[in-house]
């Protein structure tokens, strides 16, 4: 999965510099955020209980 994120980051850098649009540099962060949400949603507990559990870990 790390290779997918590296490819997304690479393409986002290339397109951001070619098109001169710095907003494209936020795509890797959005991809990681979406991946985290999907992984949390795959847990068999209710969504908010899972989030509360993850936040309470130390």
Residue pairs with C-beta under 8 A, 6 or more apart in sequence:
1 35
5 28
5 31
5 32
5 35
8 27
8 28
8 31
9 28
12 24
12 25
12 27
12 28
13 25
15 21
15 24
16 22
16 23
16 24
16 25
40 47
40 50
40 51
40 54
41 47
43 50
45 53
